[in-house]
Amino acid sequence: EDPDYQTNIRYDEYPMVVPKKRTALLVNRLMVALKDALEEDERERSKLLEKYGAVKGRLYNSDDIRTMDLQRR
């Protein structure tokens, strides 16, 4: 018989450390991916502003460019 095995512990009392840690790691990976996607989107918007920011004397902001981008689709 294993001396480390305790017979008085029920399964539902056993701490669920591993699934919680897996969940935390998954949430962390999702948050990093979301942050990277948002940063990439902002970089693309900045490139558009640099390229098309002042067209015919008018200065466009990022909301204008985003709206134009959606209208083309």
The 8 nearest C-alpha neighbors of each residue, nearest first, counted from 0:
[[1, 2, 4, 3, 5, 6, 7, 8],
 [0, 2, 4, 3, 5, 6, 7, 8],
 [3, 1, 4, 0, 5, 6, 7, 8],
 [4, 2, 1, 5, 0, 6, 8, 7],
 [5, 3, 2, 1, 6, 0, 8, 7],
 [6, 4, 7, 8, 3, 2, 1, 9],
 [5, 7, 8, 4, 9, 3, 2, 1],
 [6, 8, 5, 9, 4, 10, 12, 13],
 [9, 7, 6, 5, 10, 12, 13, 11],
 [8, 10, 12, 11, 7, 13, 6, 5],
 [9, 11, 13, 12, 8, 14, 15, 7],
 [10, 12, 13, 9, 14, 8, 15, 7],
 [13, 11, 10, 9, 14, 8, 15, 7],
 [12, 14, 10, 11, 15, 9, 8, 16],
 [15, 13, 16, 12, 11, 17, 10, 19],
 [14, 16, 17, 18, 13, 19, 12, 20],
 [15, 17, 19, 14, 18, 20, 21, 13],
 [16, 18, 20, 19, 15, 21, 22, 14],
 [19, 17, 21, 20, 16, 15, 22, 23],
 [20, 18, 22, 16, 21, 17, 23, 15],
 [19, 21, 23, 17, 22, 18, 16, 24],
 [22, 20, 18, 24, 23, 19, 25, 17],
 [21, 23, 25, 19, 20, 24, 18, 26],
 [22, 24, 20, 26, 21, 25, 27, 19],
 [23, 25, 27, 21, 22, 26, 20, 28],
 [26, 24, 22, 28, 27, 23, 21, 29],
 [27, 25, 29, 23, 28, 24, 22, 30],
 [26, 28, 24, 30, 25, 29, 23, 31],
 [29, 27, 25, 31, 26, 30, 32, 24],
 [28, 30, 26, 32, 27, 31, 33, 25],
 [29, 31, 33, 27, 32, 28, 34, 26],
 [30, 32, 34, 28, 33, 29, 35, 27],
 [33, 31, 29, 35, 30, 34, 36, 28],
 [34, 32, 30, 36, 35, 31, 29, 37],
 [33, 35, 31, 37, 36, 32, 30, 38],
 [36, 34, 32, 38, 33, 37, 39, 31],
 [37, 35, 33, 39, 38, 34, 32, 40],
 [38, 36, 40, 34, 39, 35, 33, 41],
 [37, 39, 41, 35, 40, 36, 34, 42],
 [40, 38, 42, 36, 41, 37, 35, 43],
 [41, 39, 37, 43, 38, 42, 36, 44],
 [40, 42, 44, 38, 39, 43, 45, 37],
 [43, 41, 39, 45, 44, 40, 38, 46],
 [44, 42, 46, 40, 45, 41, 39, 47],
 [45, 43, 41, 47, 46, 42, 48, 40],
 [44, 46, 48, 42, 47, 43, 41, 49],
 [47, 45, 43, 49, 44, 48, 50, 42],
 [48, 46, 44, 50, 45, 49, 51, 43],
 [49, 47, 52, 45, 51, 46, 50, 44],
 [50, 48, 46, 47, 52, 51, 45, 53],
 [49, 51, 47, 48, 52, 46, 53, 45],
 [50, 52, 48, 47, 53, 49, 54, 59],
 [53, 51, 48, 59, 58, 49, 50, 54],
 [52, 54, 58, 57, 51, 56, 59, 55],
 [53, 55, 56, 57, 51, 52, 58, 59],
 [56, 54, 57, 53, 58, 52, 51, 59],
 [55, 57, 54, 53, 58, 52, 59, 51],
 [58, 56, 53, 54, 55, 59, 52, 60],
 [57, 59, 53, 52, 56, 60, 54, 55],
 [60, 58, 52, 63, 57, 53, 61, 64],
 [59, 61, 63, 62, 64, 58, 52, 48],
 [60, 62, 64, 63, 65, 44, 59, 48],
 [63, 61, 65, 64, 60, 66, 59, 67],
 [64, 62, 66, 61, 60, 65, 59, 67],
 [63, 65, 67, 61, 66, 62, 68, 60],
 [64, 66, 68, 62, 67, 63, 61, 69],
 [67, 65, 63, 69, 68, 64, 62, 70],
 [68, 66, 64, 70, 69, 65, 63, 71],
 [67, 69, 65, 66, 71, 70, 64, 72],
 [70, 68, 66, 67, 71, 72, 65, 64],
 [69, 71, 67, 68, 72, 66, 65, 64],
 [72, 70, 68, 69, 67, 66, 65, 64],
 [71, 69, 70, 68, 67, 66, 65, 64]]
